Amino acid sequence: MRIGVPKEIKDQEFRVGLSPASVATLVAHGHTVVVETQAGQGAGFSDEDYRQAGALLVPDAATAWAQELVVKVKEPLPVEYDFLRPDLLLFTYLHLAAQPGLTKALLRAGTTAIAYEMVELEDGRLPLLHPMSVIAGRLAVQFGSHFLQRPAGGRGVLLGGVPGVKPAHVVILGGGVVGTEAARMAIGLGAQVTIIELNLDRLHALGDLFGFRVQLLYSNSTHIAEMVPTADLLIGAVLVPGKRTPTLVSEELVQQMKPGSVIVDVAVDQGGCVATSRPTTHTQPVYTRYGVLHYGVPNMPGAVPWTATQALNQSLLPYLLQLAEHGYDALKPGTPLGRGVNTMGGRLVHPALQDLLV
């Protein structure tokens, strides 16, 4: 199969769909990989690295997009919609629940689009979302800690405090992969941490993992209303696969937060779980509403492209090999890749997306 890797064009998105190591593996299996020049430069991979791995370097995005299978990191942007076509297999993060324009473009073009975040194993695990969720959870605390500093606009709170001065209170909405990794980082920095989670089994698992180092609360409106105003750093880590994230924090609750406190809504790529959240960019990552700094960068792992590209590729490569070797036959219903298909032949085929355009 002929596989195309265009350069990412989202703001400050330096990740790349395939690392040179993945290219070498695909070429060894008899596939042709076409890479746009400088596609990997931001992640630390030179054109020469790709040439040595066996890739064909092309000077323009159109040629990379013209291949049978296109592998990206982020969803196509409007300037790329003209590259979509009926005979294209597109494999990337899509998050269509928050992308009605892209959804309509994929349906008009008849493109078969497989979303990394919806490739699902029998036990419900999401193997291609997991590595980026780990990174996003850890970065949420790093970015939150930075913007809590006074020169960055925050209230001047050191996350871990010092002897005689209490640490910052980090409140995490959701105890999945993002929430767990955020808690690890916050605990490591000495913060006081509260996780609010809906799934009771997950709450018990978090209790086994963190013991008394974390306050664990069942997710209901009362607990959220009690905890949010006390947060120095509020992290939104809620995921409902394939659907928009429910709004858990109202505008009124945000108004009750302390001036200079920080919200990092990792769920913003699915619509966000805070009423006042909206997408931002790495170039302009924060805005202030009601005196509270809001960070809503949808492609957070793009800040660490060398790490993120390799972490993604380690999980991606086995599925990519299946897709490259078997084509549409790899997308049978009930298989991990089949569960990841969002659009095909001008139809929304994933059950979670059926009501998207209603």
KAJOPE-V750373 format. One record per residue. N is the residue number from 1. RES is the residue in one small letter. PHI is phi in whole degrees, 0 to 359 (none if undefined). Layout:
[[N:RES:PHI] [N:RES:PHI]]
//
This chain:
[[1:m:none] [2:r:264] [3:i:243] [4:g:252] [5:v:233] [6:p:280] [7:k:286] [8:e:291] [9:i:240] [10:k:296] [11:d:307] [12:q:55] [13:e:264] [14:f:257] [15:r:291] [16:v:222] [17:g:301] [18:l:230] [19:s:278] [20:p:304] [21:a:297] [22:s:293] [23:v:301] [24:a:300] [25:t:294] [26:l:296] [27:v:296] [28:a:297] [29:h:270] [30:g:93] [31:h:264] [32:t:257] [33:v:243] [34:v:250] [35:v:243] [36:e:292] [37:t:302] [38:q:66] [39:a:297] [40:g:258] [41:q:301] [42:g:293] [43:a:265] [44:g:94] [45:f:247] [46:s:275] [47:d:302] [48:e:296] [49:d:301] [50:y:288] [51:r:299] [52:q:295] [53:a:280] [54:g:105] [55:a:282] [56:l:264] [57:l:270] [58:v:234] [59:p:275] [60:d:222] [61:a:292] [62:a:303] [63:t:292] [64:a:296] [65:w:288] [66:a:281] [67:q:279] [68:e:295] [69:l:234] [70:v:249] [71:v:248] [72:k:234] [73:v:249] [74:k:256] [75:e:299] [76:p:299] [77:l:267] [78:p:309] [79:v:291] [80:e:259] [81:y:299] [82:d:293] [83:f:280] [84:l:287] [85:r:202] [86:p:295] [87:d:266] [88:l:260] [89:l:261] [90:l:245] [91:f:234] [92:t:191] [93:y:285] [94:l:241] [95:h:50] [96:l:294] [97:a:301] [98:a:250] [99:q:227] [100:p:298] [101:g:296] [102:l:295] [103:t:303] [104:k:296] [105:a:295] [106:l:296] [107:l:291] [108:r:299] [109:a:282] [110:g:75] [111:t:289] [112:t:271] [113:a:243] [114:i:251] [115:a:266] [116:y:310] [117:e:289] [118:m:242] [119:v:293] [120:e:227] [121:l:277] [122:e:302] [123:d:274] [124:g:91] [125:r:291] [126:l:245] [127:p:294] [128:l:266] [129:l:275] [130:h:306] [131:p:297] [132:m:285] [133:s:293] [134:v:301] [135:i:294] [136:a:298] [137:g:297] [138:r:290] [139:l:293] [140:a:303] [141:v:284] [142:q:299] [143:f:293] [144:g:300] [145:s:298] [146:h:297] [147:f:283] [148:l:286] [149:q:288] [150:r:300] [151:p:298] [152:a:268] [153:g:107] [154:g:276] [155:r:275] [156:g:79] [157:v:251] [158:l:279] [159:l:306] [160:g:270] [161:g:62] [162:v:215] [163:p:307] [164:g:95] [165:v:230] [166:k:294] [167:p:284] [168:a:291] [169:h:260] [170:v:255] [171:v:252] [172:i:243] [173:l:267] [174:g:111] [175:g:245] [176:g:281] [177:v:297] [178:v:299] [179:g:297] [180:t:294] [181:e:291] [182:a:297] [183:a:297] [184:r:304] [185:m:295] [186:a:295] [187:i:297] [188:g:299] [189:l:271] [190:g:92] [191:a:284] [192:q:276] [193:v:235] [194:t:236] [195:i:248] [196:i:248] [197:e:223] [198:l:275] [199:n:278] [200:l:294] [201:d:299] [202:r:293] [203:l:300] [204:h:295] [205:a:296] [206:l:294] [207:g:296] [208:d:295] [209:l:285] [210:f:255] [211:g:60] [212:f:272] [213:r:283] [214:v:230] [215:q:275] [216:l:248] [217:l:231] [218:y:290] [219:s:281] [220:n:213] [221:s:296] [222:t:293] [223:h:295] [224:i:296] [225:a:295] [226:e:285] [227:m:273] [228:v:304] [229:p:295] [230:t:271] [231:a:281] [232:d:278] [233:l:229] [234:l:251] [235:i:245] [236:g:271] [237:a:229] [238:v:266] [239:l:224] [240:v:239] [241:p:310] [242:g:82] [243:k:237] [244:r:296] [245:t:290] [246:p:293] [247:t:278] [248:l:262] [249:v:245] [250:s:282] [251:e:299] [252:e:297] [253:l:293] [254:v:299] [255:q:296] [256:q:273] [257:m:287] [258:k:289] [259:p:303] [260:g:86] [261:s:287] [262:v:230] [263:i:247] [264:v:244] [265:d:263] [266:v:294] [267:a:281] [268:v:297] [269:d:289] [270:q:246] [271:g:109] [272:g:88] [273:c:251] [274:v:243] [275:a:302] [276:t:265] [277:s:281] [278:r:209] [279:p:296] [280:t:237] [281:t:227] [282:h:297] [283:t:289] [284:q:231] [285:p:283] [286:v:230] [287:y:218] [288:t:248] [289:r:225] [290:y:56] [291:g:80] [292:v:253] [293:l:283] [294:h:247] [295:y:248] [296:g:222] [297:v:286] [298:p:288] [299:n:248] [300:m:307] [301:p:298] [302:g:298] [303:a:287] [304:v:232] [305:p:294] [306:w:296] [307:t:293] [308:a:293] [309:t:299] [310:q:289] [311:a:297] [312:l:296] [313:n:296] [314:q:300] [315:s:275] [316:l:285] [317:l:305] [318:p:301] [319:y:286] [320:l:294] [321:l:298] [322:q:301] [323:l:293] [324:a:292] [325:e:274] [326:h:243] [327:g:57] [328:y:296] [329:d:295] [330:a:282] [331:l:257] [332:k:296] [333:p:304] [334:g:92] [335:t:267] [336:p:305] [337:l:292] [338:g:299] [339:r:291] [340:g:272] [341:v:290] [342:n:261] [343:t:229] [344:m:200] [345:g:59] [346:g:80] [347:r:236] [348:l:278] [349:v:253] [350:h:278] [351:p:305] [352:a:292] [353:l:255] [354:q:302] [355:d:265] [356:l:297] [357:l:254] [358:v:286]]
//
